[in-house]
Every structure is written in C-alpha cells, then in structure tokens.
C-alpha cells in the first residue's frame, strides 16, 4: 500500500513559532482571534453540522487559559480552556465524535487543542524541583516558577501494524475492554532503545504469536488520547499457523479476506475501529486495494447492508 492520507494528520495552520515569544503580538492577535472553547473533555460545536464553533475573544468565559494555536491566511486561532461546563449540552462534543467530519483546518486545530489541553492539565509541577509551573510562549511550553526550567509537551511514539499472510488475508485482534465484536490491528508503545521495526516485530509476536518481515511504513498521525503519535506499518506474517492470542491483552484473533470481512460486518459479527483511527484507515486501504472479481469497486463499509450486499454480488 502507498502512504496513507490519515484523518488526524491533516493540518494547514502555520504555528508561527516566532510570535510565541512576543507577548505584545500575542495580545494583539487575541483581540481579533477565532477562539476554540474546550472544557477539558469536549469542544463547543455547531449543533447541526458538528463543526467547531468559534468565539470572539471577548466572548470567552471569565476563568480559564488562552493558548495560541497559529495562523491561517493571517487569521489567528486560539484555544481557550475553562473548567468543565458542557454538562448535557448538545453543542459540546468530543473529538472522537466530530473528528471524522472536520475539514483540514478544523481537524488540525482540534487535534492540536486536545493534545495541548491534556498536557497542561497533567503537568502542573516541575519535574526538576517540584515547584509549580505556568504556561509560557503562548502555551507551547510550561516554565517553572522556581528554577525556570522549561518543560515541553511530550509525545509517546506507538506503532500500529496491519499484518497479512501470503494469501493477503489480514489478522485482527480483539481486546477484552473493547465493545462487543470490535476487532482491530495490533499496536503498542515503542520501548526505550527500540526502533519502530523492532517494536512492530515484538508487539505482533507478543499479542498474536507470529513472526513478521517485510515491514513497510504507511504513515503517521497524532492520537491525542492522551499524547501519542501513531506510526503505521504493514508487515507479512511468516508463520500464520502459529497465530494465537496472548490471552491477556488480546483475547481473540480472527483471519479475514475481503469477502469474509464484508459478510461479518453485515451479520453484525464484526465492528470496525472508528473512522478517525489509523487502524480503520489501514483496513479500508487494504480492502479497497483489490477490486471485485468483475472489476467493479467494492461497496464502502458504511453502505453495507444485506440488501446492498445482495445487489452488489449479483
């Protein structure tokens, strides 16, 4: 497969690093900014379209923190984080709910916002001396009030891999904590001193009991739940006869070809990962890589039903 166009990897915003060091410039930008409101869990959105709703700076709540996100064609964008106020309001939605429908501008802003908000919430104190820290440089870092150490947001690298056998079947696994019938690709965090390729081999061996080679890079995207960068690969299984779940993290594994994955979805026996995930993008790319026997395109997963499947296969 070619490099994937992953849903959360789209962004057109200039983060304008040079402006973060100019408090007067940031103050002037704030006055004419489009402001994204995030309450720690959900974004303020348009009820009908699901897109982000922008506030003007003077409409932001009284208590909270403002962080500079960047510029788009000269228009400044800021994130405003305030204590949770969404409650049951239908105007506030999570990134998981809206991520699949946002355009390139808004998805880039939303992913940046969520990741930044998560990091600031979890790092109120200095890891060097233990004193309180405060946002600095437009919110892009935190600075210790006592020893002046600067702390930068961390990103945890994690691999995610679509594994296939020589017959182009894919192997998917199911975690115990997932919704019923949910199966997905294999993934895990990169350990200290480990390359991405080594991590791919180790995670697949640990979770599915098989060895892989021919590891190919497919793309990457941020995954701000809370602070990961997902690096996507595909790999070939050398010993498919040895496939088995580890019994702890992965409780079940299943093989799928392009026909069986459709049958299982229609039967309600397979629930795929959400649209904004790397796993879903990899599965869809594999599924669409080979057309049907008569050359016609395959039906999309969203359109599948018993009726559409019967019509398509006639």
Buried (B, 14 or more C-beta within 10 A) or exposed (E): BEEBEBBBBBBBBEBBEEBBEEEEBBEEBBEEBBBBBBBBEBBBBEEEEBBBBBBEBEEBEEEBBBBBBBBBEEBBBBBBBBEEBBEEEEEBBBBEBBBBBBEEBBBBBBBBBBBBBBBBEEBEBBEEEEEEBEBBBBBBBBBBEEEEBEBEBEBEBBBBBBBBBEEEBBBBBBBEEBEEBBBBBBBBEBEEEBEBBBBBBBBBBBBBBBBBEEBBEBBBBBBBEEBBBBBBBBBBBEEBEEBEBBEEBBBEBBBBBBEEBBBBBBEEEBBBBBBBBBBBBBBBBBBBEEEEEEEEEBBEBEEBEEEBBEEBEE
